[in-house]
Protein backbone atom coordinates (compact mmCIF):
# COMPACT_ATOMS: atom_id res chain seq x y z
CA UNK A 1 0.00 0.00 0.00
CA UNK A 2 1.37 3.43 -0.89
CA UNK A 3 1.74 6.17 1.67
CA UNK A 4 -0.55 9.18 1.44
CA UNK A 5 0.66 12.55 2.64
CA UNK A 6 -1.94 14.65 4.39
CA UNK A 7 -1.39 18.35 4.78
CA UNK A 8 -2.06 19.66 8.27
CA UNK A 9 -2.43 23.33 7.34
CA UNK A 10 -5.05 25.28 5.47
CA UNK A 11 -4.86 26.50 1.91
CA UNK A 12 -3.55 30.10 2.02
CA UNK A 13 -5.01 30.78 -1.42
CA UNK A 14 -8.55 30.88 -0.06
CA UNK A 15 -8.17 34.54 0.98
CA UNK A 16 -10.65 36.64 -0.95
CA UNK A 17 -10.71 40.35 -1.59
CA UNK A 18 -8.04 43.04 -1.61
CA UNK A 19 -5.21 42.90 0.88
CA UNK A 20 -3.67 46.15 2.07
CA UNK A 21 0.10 46.39 1.56
CA UNK A 22 1.83 46.97 4.91
CA UNK A 23 3.78 50.17 5.49
CA UNK A 24 7.13 48.38 5.77
CA UNK A 25 9.13 51.50 6.70
CA UNK A 26 6.79 52.11 9.64
CA UNK A 27 6.78 48.44 10.73
CA UNK A 28 10.57 48.22 10.63
CA UNK A 29 11.02 51.83 11.84
CA UNK A 30 13.52 52.44 9.05
CA UNK A 31 13.99 52.64 5.29
CA UNK A 32 16.14 49.76 4.06
CA UNK A 33 16.43 47.20 1.26
CA UNK A 34 13.67 44.61 1.55
CA UNK A 35 13.87 40.82 1.14
CA UNK A 36 10.95 38.38 1.25
CA UNK A 37 11.35 34.64 1.85
CA UNK A 38 8.13 32.83 1.00
CA UNK A 39 7.62 29.46 2.64
CA UNK A 40 10.73 29.56 4.82
CA UNK A 41 10.32 26.08 6.31
CA UNK A 42 12.90 25.57 9.07
CA UNK A 43 14.15 29.15 8.54
CA UNK A 44 17.84 28.43 8.02
CA UNK A 45 18.04 30.55 4.87
CA UNK A 46 15.95 33.40 6.34
CA UNK A 47 18.07 33.54 9.51
CA UNK A 48 21.35 33.37 7.56
CA UNK A 49 20.17 36.16 5.26
CA UNK A 50 19.17 38.32 8.24
CA UNK A 51 22.54 37.75 9.92
CA UNK A 52 24.48 38.50 6.75
CA UNK A 53 22.44 41.61 5.89
CA UNK A 54 21.55 43.25 9.20
CA UNK A 55 21.02 46.47 7.26
CA UNK A 56 18.13 44.90 5.28
CA UNK A 57 14.50 44.45 6.27
CA UNK A 58 13.84 40.70 6.02
CA UNK A 59 10.35 39.16 6.08
CA UNK A 60 9.76 35.43 6.10
CA UNK A 61 6.35 33.96 5.33
CA UNK A 62 5.33 30.52 6.52
CA UNK A 63 1.86 29.06 7.10
CA UNK A 64 2.91 26.57 9.80
CA UNK A 65 2.68 28.33 13.16
CA UNK A 66 5.14 26.09 14.98
CA UNK A 67 7.85 26.92 12.41
CA UNK A 68 7.16 30.65 12.72
CA UNK A 69 7.45 30.41 16.51
CA UNK A 70 10.66 28.37 16.23
CA UNK A 71 12.29 30.86 13.84
CA UNK A 72 11.18 33.84 15.96
CA UNK A 73 12.80 32.27 19.04
CA UNK A 74 16.03 31.57 17.12
CA UNK A 75 16.08 35.08 15.65
CA UNK A 76 15.69 36.57 19.12
CA UNK A 77 18.46 34.32 20.48
CA UNK A 78 20.75 35.60 17.70
CA UNK A 79 19.89 39.24 18.41
CA UNK A 80 17.95 39.67 15.18
CA UNK A 81 14.96 41.97 15.18
Backbone atoms as SQL, in Angstrom:
CREATE TABLE atoms (id INTEGER PRIMARY KEY, chain TEXT, resi INTEGER, resn TEXT, atom TEXT, x REAL, y REAL, z REAL);
INSERT INTO atoms VALUES
  (1, 'A', 1, 'UNK', 'N', 0.836, -1.177, 0.000),
  (2, 'A', 1, 'UNK', 'CA', 0.000, 0.000, 0.000),
  (3, 'A', 1, 'UNK', 'C', 0.886, 1.248, 0.000),
  (4, 'A', 2, 'UNK', 'N', 0.565, 2.211, -0.825),
  (5, 'A', 2, 'UNK', 'CA', 1.370, 3.427, -0.889),
  (6, 'A', 2, 'UNK', 'C', 0.993, 4.378, 0.241),
  (7, 'A', 3, 'UNK', 'N', 1.963, 5.186, 0.612),
  (8, 'A', 3, 'UNK', 'CA', 1.745, 6.175, 1.666),
  (9, 'A', 3, 'UNK', 'C', 1.041, 7.388, 1.086),
  (10, 'A', 4, 'UNK', 'N', 0.169, 7.972, 1.845),
  (11, 'A', 4, 'UNK', 'CA', -0.548, 9.176, 1.437),
  (12, 'A', 4, 'UNK', 'C', -0.151, 10.296, 2.381),
  (13, 'A', 5, 'UNK', 'N', 0.277, 11.400, 1.820),
  (14, 'A', 5, 'UNK', 'CA', 0.664, 12.551, 2.636),
  (15, 'A', 5, 'UNK', 'C', -0.549, 13.451, 2.829),
  (16, 'A', 6, 'UNK', 'N', -0.831, 13.758, 4.071),
  (17, 'A', 6, 'UNK', 'CA', -1.940, 14.649, 4.385),
  (18, 'A', 6, 'UNK', 'C', -1.390, 15.966, 4.903),
  (19, 'A', 7, 'UNK', 'N', -1.830, 17.026, 4.316),
  (20, 'A', 7, 'UNK', 'CA', -1.392, 18.345, 4.781),
  (21, 'A', 7, 'UNK', 'C', -2.157, 18.702, 6.051),
  (22, 'A', 8, 'UNK', 'N', -1.434, 19.314, 6.999),
  (23, 'A', 8, 'UNK', 'CA', -2.057, 19.664, 8.271),
  (24, 'A', 8, 'UNK', 'C', -2.311, 21.167, 8.390),
  (25, 'A', 9, 'UNK', 'N', -2.165, 21.890, 7.302),
  (26, 'A', 9, 'UNK', 'CA', -2.431, 23.327, 7.340),
  (27, 'A', 9, 'UNK', 'C', -3.467, 23.673, 6.275),
  (28, 'A', 10, 'UNK', 'N', -4.008, 24.863, 6.404),
  (29, 'A', 10, 'UNK', 'CA', -5.054, 25.280, 5.474),
  (30, 'A', 10, 'UNK', 'C', -4.455, 25.834, 4.190),
  (31, 'A', 11, 'UNK', 'N', -5.281, 25.955, 3.190),
  (32, 'A', 11, 'UNK', 'CA', -4.864, 26.504, 1.912),
  (33, 'A', 11, 'UNK', 'C', -4.823, 28.029, 2.006),
  (34, 'A', 12, 'UNK', 'N', -3.641, 28.638, 1.891),
  (35, 'A', 12, 'UNK', 'CA', -3.549, 30.100, 2.021),
  (36, 'A', 12, 'UNK', 'C', -4.149, 30.838, 0.828),
  (37, 'A', 13, 'UNK', 'N', -4.467, 30.132, -0.225),
  (38, 'A', 13, 'UNK', 'CA', -5.006, 30.780, -1.419),
  (39, 'A', 13, 'UNK', 'C', -6.509, 30.963, -1.350),
  (40, 'A', 14, 'UNK', 'N', -7.116, 30.684, -0.205),
  (41, 'A', 14, 'UNK', 'CA', -8.549, 30.875, -0.057),
  (42, 'A', 14, 'UNK', 'C', -8.906, 32.283, 0.387),
  (43, 'A', 15, 'UNK', 'N', -7.920, 33.151, 0.590),
  (44, 'A', 15, 'UNK', 'CA', -8.174, 34.538, 0.979),
  (45, 'A', 15, 'UNK', 'C', -8.834, 35.257, -0.186),
  (46, 'A', 16, 'UNK', 'N', -9.921, 35.924, 0.102),
  (47, 'A', 16, 'UNK', 'CA', -10.646, 36.641, -0.947),
  (48, 'A', 16, 'UNK', 'C', -10.627, 38.137, -0.671),
  (49, 'A', 17, 'UNK', 'N', -10.639, 38.899, -1.719),
  (50, 'A', 17, 'UNK', 'CA', -10.710, 40.350, -1.586),
  (51, 'A', 17, 'UNK', 'C', -9.340, 40.992, -1.555),
  (52, 'A', 18, 'UNK', 'N', -9.319, 42.310, -1.599),
  (53, 'A', 18, 'UNK', 'CA', -8.037, 43.035, -1.609),
  (54, 'A', 18, 'UNK', 'C', -7.334, 42.933, -0.263),
  (55, 'A', 19, 'UNK', 'N', -6.030, 42.924, -0.327),
  (56, 'A', 19, 'UNK', 'CA', -5.206, 42.899, 0.877),
  (57, 'A', 19, 'UNK', 'C', -4.369, 44.173, 0.874),
  (58, 'A', 20, 'UNK', 'N', -4.410, 44.893, 1.964),
  (59, 'A', 20, 'UNK', 'CA', -3.668, 46.145, 2.067),
  (60, 'A', 20, 'UNK', 'C', -2.173, 45.863, 2.231),
  (61, 'A', 21, 'UNK', 'N', -1.360, 46.555, 1.471),
  (62, 'A', 21, 'UNK', 'CA', 0.096, 46.393, 1.561),
  (63, 'A', 21, 'UNK', 'C', 0.574, 47.076, 2.833),
  (64, 'A', 22, 'UNK', 'N', 1.325, 46.365, 3.667),
  (65, 'A', 22, 'UNK', 'CA', 1.827, 46.971, 4.905),
  (66, 'A', 22, 'UNK', 'C', 2.768, 48.143, 4.629),
  (67, 'A', 23, 'UNK', 'N', 2.820, 49.060, 5.547),
  (68, 'A', 23, 'UNK', 'CA', 3.782, 50.170, 5.490),
  (69, 'A', 23, 'UNK', 'C', 5.081, 49.650, 6.108),
  (70, 'A', 24, 'UNK', 'N', 5.923, 49.050, 5.274),
  (71, 'A', 24, 'UNK', 'CA', 7.127, 48.379, 5.767),
  (72, 'A', 24, 'UNK', 'C', 8.063, 49.319, 6.513),
  (73, 'A', 25, 'UNK', 'N', 8.228, 50.552, 6.024),
  (74, 'A', 25, 'UNK', 'CA', 9.129, 51.498, 6.696),
  (75, 'A', 25, 'UNK', 'C', 8.649, 51.782, 8.117),
  (76, 'A', 26, 'UNK', 'N', 7.341, 51.880, 8.303),
  (77, 'A', 26, 'UNK', 'CA', 6.794, 52.110, 9.644),
  (78, 'A', 26, 'UNK', 'C', 6.964, 50.859, 10.510),
  (79, 'A', 27, 'UNK', 'N', 6.661, 49.685, 9.957),
  (80, 'A', 27, 'UNK', 'CA', 6.778, 48.445, 10.731),
  (81, 'A', 27, 'UNK', 'C', 8.210, 48.175, 11.180),
  (82, 'A', 28, 'UNK', 'N', 9.168, 48.452, 10.301),
  (83, 'A', 28, 'UNK', 'CA', 10.572, 48.218, 10.629),
  (84, 'A', 28, 'UNK', 'C', 11.222, 49.436, 11.283),
  (85, 'A', 29, 'UNK', 'N', 10.514, 50.565, 11.279),
  (86, 'A', 29, 'UNK', 'CA', 11.017, 51.830, 11.839),
  (87, 'A', 29, 'UNK', 'C', 12.292, 52.287, 11.146),
  (88, 'A', 30, 'UNK', 'N', 12.383, 51.978, 9.844),
  (89, 'A', 30, 'UNK', 'CA', 13.523, 52.443, 9.048),
  (90, 'A', 30, 'UNK', 'C', 13.257, 52.170, 7.572),
  (91, 'A', 31, 'UNK', 'N', 13.976, 52.898, 6.729),
  (92, 'A', 31, 'UNK', 'CA', 13.991, 52.638, 5.292),
  (93, 'A', 31, 'UNK', 'C', 15.217, 51.774, 5.020),
  (94, 'A', 32, 'UNK', 'N', 15.020, 50.662, 4.339),
  (95, 'A', 32, 'UNK', 'CA', 16.139, 49.760, 4.059),
  (96, 'A', 32, 'UNK', 'C', 15.755, 48.840, 2.910),
  (97, 'A', 33, 'UNK', 'N', 16.752, 48.214, 2.268),
  (98, 'A', 33, 'UNK', 'CA', 16.426, 47.199, 1.256),
  (99, 'A', 33, 'UNK', 'C', 15.528, 46.130, 1.883),
  (100, 'A', 34, 'UNK', 'N', 14.691, 45.532, 1.069),
  (101, 'A', 34, 'UNK', 'CA', 13.669, 44.605, 1.550),
  (102, 'A', 34, 'UNK', 'C', 13.845, 43.242, 0.878),
  (103, 'A', 35, 'UNK', 'N', 13.804, 42.184, 1.676),
  (104, 'A', 35, 'UNK', 'CA', 13.866, 40.822, 1.137),
  (105, 'A', 35, 'UNK', 'C', 12.696, 40.028, 1.705),
  (106, 'A', 36, 'UNK', 'N', 12.100, 39.195, 0.869),
  (107, 'A', 36, 'UNK', 'CA', 10.952, 38.384, 1.251),
  (108, 'A', 36, 'UNK', 'C', 11.254, 36.920, 0.969),
  (109, 'A', 37, 'UNK', 'N', 11.142, 36.084, 2.000),
  (110, 'A', 37, 'UNK', 'CA', 11.355, 34.645, 1.853),
  (111, 'A', 37, 'UNK', 'C', 10.002, 33.966, 2.045),
  (112, 'A', 38, 'UNK', 'N', 9.457, 33.434, 0.963),
  (113, 'A', 38, 'UNK', 'CA', 8.125, 32.835, 0.997),
  (114, 'A', 38, 'UNK', 'C', 8.245, 31.332, 1.242),
  (115, 'A', 39, 'UNK', 'N', 7.571, 30.878, 2.287),
  (116, 'A', 39, 'UNK', 'CA', 7.617, 29.457, 2.644),
  (117, 'A', 39, 'UNK', 'C', 8.959, 29.087, 3.222),
  (118, 'A', 40, 'UNK', 'N', 9.363, 29.722, 4.323),
  (119, 'A', 40, 'UNK', 'CA', 10.730, 29.565, 4.821),
  (120, 'A', 40, 'UNK', 'C', 11.036, 28.239, 5.508),
  (121, 'A', 41, 'UNK', 'N', 10.050, 27.402, 5.739),
  (122, 'A', 41, 'UNK', 'CA', 10.322, 26.075, 6.312),
  (123, 'A', 41, 'UNK', 'C', 11.010, 26.158, 7.655),
  (124, 'A', 42, 'UNK', 'N', 12.199, 25.556, 7.784),
  (125, 'A', 42, 'UNK', 'CA', 12.895, 25.569, 9.068),
  (126, 'A', 42, 'UNK', 'C', 13.615, 26.893, 9.325),
  (127, 'A', 43, 'UNK', 'N', 13.632, 27.785, 8.353),
  (128, 'A', 43, 'UNK', 'CA', 14.148, 29.146, 8.545),
  (129, 'A', 43, 'UNK', 'C', 15.641, 29.331, 8.439),
  (130, 'A', 44, 'UNK', 'N', 16.376, 28.281, 8.087),
  (131, 'A', 44, 'UNK', 'CA', 17.841, 28.427, 8.024),
  (132, 'A', 44, 'UNK', 'C', 18.270, 29.521, 7.049),
  (133, 'A', 45, 'UNK', 'N', 17.654, 29.527, 5.860),
  (134, 'A', 45, 'UNK', 'CA', 18.037, 30.548, 4.873),
  (135, 'A', 45, 'UNK', 'C', 17.647, 31.945, 5.361),
  (136, 'A', 46, 'UNK', 'N', 16.432, 32.091, 5.883),
  (137, 'A', 46, 'UNK', 'CA', 15.951, 33.395, 6.344),
  (138, 'A', 46, 'UNK', 'C', 16.857, 33.942, 7.444),
  (139, 'A', 47, 'UNK', 'N', 17.205, 33.100, 8.412),
  (140, 'A', 47, 'UNK', 'CA', 18.067, 33.540, 9.507),
  (141, 'A', 47, 'UNK', 'C', 19.472, 33.883, 9.010),
  (142, 'A', 48, 'UNK', 'N', 20.011, 33.077, 8.112),
  (143, 'A', 48, 'UNK', 'CA', 21.345, 33.366, 7.563),
  (144, 'A', 48, 'UNK', 'C', 21.340, 34.675, 6.786),
  (145, 'A', 49, 'UNK', 'N', 20.289, 34.911, 6.024),
  (146, 'A', 49, 'UNK', 'CA', 20.170, 36.161, 5.262),
  (147, 'A', 49, 'UNK', 'C', 20.100, 37.353, 6.212),
  (148, 'A', 50, 'UNK', 'N', 19.304, 37.227, 7.271),
  (149, 'A', 50, 'UNK', 'CA', 19.171, 38.315, 8.241),
  (150, 'A', 50, 'UNK', 'C', 20.486, 38.592, 8.967),
  (151, 'A', 51, 'UNK', 'N', 21.245, 37.543, 9.266),
  (152, 'A', 51, 'UNK', 'CA', 22.540, 37.747, 9.919),
  (153, 'A', 51, 'UNK', 'C', 23.549, 38.391, 8.981),
  (154, 'A', 52, 'UNK', 'N', 23.528, 37.967, 7.727),
  (155, 'A', 52, 'UNK', 'CA', 24.480, 38.498, 6.751),
  (156, 'A', 52, 'UNK', 'C', 24.169, 39.939, 6.352),
  (157, 'A', 53, 'UNK', 'N', 22.871, 40.280, 6.338),
  (158, 'A', 53, 'UNK', 'CA', 22.439, 41.614, 5.892),
  (159, 'A', 53, 'UNK', 'C', 21.607, 42.288, 6.977),
  (160, 'A', 54, 'UNK', 'N', 22.244, 42.609, 8.085),
  (161, 'A', 54, 'UNK', 'CA', 21.546, 43.254, 9.201),
  (162, 'A', 54, 'UNK', 'C', 21.014, 44.628, 8.828),
  (163, 'A', 55, 'UNK', 'N', 21.489, 45.163, 7.726),
  (164, 'A', 55, 'UNK', 'CA', 21.020, 46.472, 7.262),
  (165, 'A', 55, 'UNK', 'C', 19.808, 46.345, 6.337),
  (166, 'A', 56, 'UNK', 'N', 19.324, 45.145, 6.100),
  (167, 'A', 56, 'UNK', 'CA', 18.127, 44.904, 5.282),
  (168, 'A', 56, 'UNK', 'C', 16.930, 44.649, 6.181),
  (169, 'A', 57, 'UNK', 'N', 15.742, 44.871, 5.639),
  (170, 'A', 57, 'UNK', 'CA', 14.501, 44.448, 6.271),
  (171, 'A', 57, 'UNK', 'C', 14.129, 43.094, 5.662),
  (172, 'A', 58, 'UNK', 'N', 14.102, 42.062, 6.483),
  (173, 'A', 58, 'UNK', 'CA', 13.838, 40.699, 6.021),
  (174, 'A', 58, 'UNK', 'C', 12.473, 40.245, 6.553),
  (175, 'A', 59, 'UNK', 'N', 11.638, 39.730, 5.672),
  (176, 'A', 59, 'UNK', 'CA', 10.353, 39.158, 6.078),
  (177, 'A', 59, 'UNK', 'C', 10.299, 37.726, 5.573),
  (178, 'A', 60, 'UNK', 'N', 9.955, 36.823, 6.467),
  (179, 'A', 60, 'UNK', 'CA', 9.760, 35.427, 6.098),
  (180, 'A', 60, 'UNK', 'C', 8.294, 35.072, 6.258),
  (181, 'A', 61, 'UNK', 'N', 7.741, 34.405, 5.267),
  (182, 'A', 61, 'UNK', 'CA', 6.347, 33.961, 5.328),
  (183, 'A', 61, 'UNK', 'C', 6.300, 32.444, 5.420),
  (184, 'A', 62, 'UNK', 'N', 5.495, 31.961, 6.339),
  (185, 'A', 62, 'UNK', 'CA', 5.326, 30.524, 6.522),
  (186, 'A', 62, 'UNK', 'C', 3.935, 30.306, 7.109),
  (187, 'A', 63, 'UNK', 'N', 3.219, 29.277, 6.633),
  (188, 'A', 63, 'UNK', 'CA', 1.858, 29.056, 7.101),
  (189, 'A', 63, 'UNK', 'C', 1.785, 28.096, 8.289),
  (190, 'A', 64, 'UNK', 'N', 2.912, 27.478, 8.650),
  (191, 'A', 64, 'UNK', 'CA', 2.915, 26.570, 9.799),
  (192, 'A', 64, 'UNK', 'C', 3.369, 27.330, 11.042),
  (193, 'A', 65, 'UNK', 'N', 2.430, 27.528, 11.956),
  (194, 'A', 65, 'UNK', 'CA', 2.676, 28.335, 13.155),
  (195, 'A', 65, 'UNK', 'C', 3.882, 27.874, 13.961),
  (196, 'A', 66, 'UNK', 'N', 4.038, 26.575, 14.134),
  (197, 'A', 66, 'UNK', 'CA', 5.142, 26.093, 14.975),
  (198, 'A', 66, 'UNK', 'C', 6.499, 26.454, 14.366),
  (199, 'A', 67, 'UNK', 'N', 6.588, 26.507, 13.045),
  (200, 'A', 67, 'UNK', 'CA', 7.849, 26.916, 12.413),
  (201, 'A', 67, 'UNK', 'C', 8.092, 28.409, 12.598),
  (202, 'A', 68, 'UNK', 'N', 7.034, 29.204, 12.495),
  (203, 'A', 68, 'UNK', 'CA', 7.159, 30.655, 12.721),
  (204, 'A', 68, 'UNK', 'C', 7.652, 30.908, 14.150),
  (205, 'A', 69, 'UNK', 'N', 7.042, 30.236, 15.115),
  (206, 'A', 69, 'UNK', 'CA', 7.449, 30.411, 16.513),
  (207, 'A', 69, 'UNK', 'C', 8.897, 29.984, 16.731),
  (208, 'A', 70, 'UNK', 'N', 9.289, 28.875, 16.107),
  (209, 'A', 70, 'UNK', 'CA', 10.658, 28.370, 16.226),
  (210, 'A', 70, 'UNK', 'C', 11.655, 29.373, 15.656),
  (211, 'A', 71, 'UNK', 'N', 11.371, 29.899, 14.481),
  (212, 'A', 71, 'UNK', 'CA', 12.285, 30.859, 13.842),
  (213, 'A', 71, 'UNK', 'C', 12.321, 32.167, 14.622),
  (214, 'A', 72, 'UNK', 'N', 11.186, 32.615, 15.146),
  (215, 'A', 72, 'UNK', 'CA', 11.180, 33.837, 15.956),
  (216, 'A', 72, 'UNK', 'C', 12.045, 33.679, 17.205),
  (217, 'A', 73, 'UNK', 'N', 11.960, 32.522, 17.857),
  (218, 'A', 73, 'UNK', 'CA', 12.800, 32.269, 19.038),
  (219, 'A', 73, 'UNK', 'C', 14.283, 32.280, 18.663),
  (220, 'A', 74, 'UNK', 'N', 14.621, 31.622, 17.553),
  (221, 'A', 74, 'UNK', 'CA', 16.026, 31.568, 17.123),
  (222, 'A', 74, 'UNK', 'C', 16.522, 32.952, 16.725),
  (223, 'A', 75, 'UNK', 'N', 15.694, 33.717, 16.045),
  (224, 'A', 75, 'UNK', 'CA', 16.080, 35.081, 15.654),
  (225, 'A', 75, 'UNK', 'C', 16.361, 35.930, 16.905),
  (226, 'A', 76, 'UNK', 'N', 15.497, 35.824, 17.894),
  (227, 'A', 76, 'UNK', 'CA', 15.693, 36.568, 19.122),
  (228, 'A', 76, 'UNK', 'C', 16.974, 36.139, 19.832),
  (229, 'A', 77, 'UNK', 'N', 17.240, 34.829, 19.858),
  (230, 'A', 77, 'UNK', 'CA', 18.465, 34.319, 20.482),
  (231, 'A', 77, 'UNK', 'C', 19.715, 34.845, 19.786),
  (232, 'A', 78, 'UNK', 'N', 19.611, 35.093, 18.477),
  (233, 'A', 78, 'UNK', 'CA', 20.747, 35.595, 17.700),
  (234, 'A', 78, 'UNK', 'C', 20.817, 37.120, 17.690),
  (235, 'A', 79, 'UNK', 'N', 19.888, 37.770, 18.355),
  (236, 'A', 79, 'UNK', 'CA', 19.889, 39.236, 18.410),
  (237, 'A', 79, 'UNK', 'C', 19.344, 39.890, 17.152),
  (238, 'A', 80, 'UNK', 'N', 18.555, 39.138, 16.400),
  (239, 'A', 80, 'UNK', 'CA', 17.954, 39.674, 15.181),
  (240, 'A', 80, 'UNK', 'C', 16.579, 40.234, 15.495),
  (241, 'A', 81, 'UNK', 'N', 16.282, 41.373, 14.944),
  (242, 'A', 81, 'UNK', 'CA', 14.962, 41.969, 15.182),
  (243, 'A', 81, 'UNK', 'C', 14.101, 41.811, 13.963);
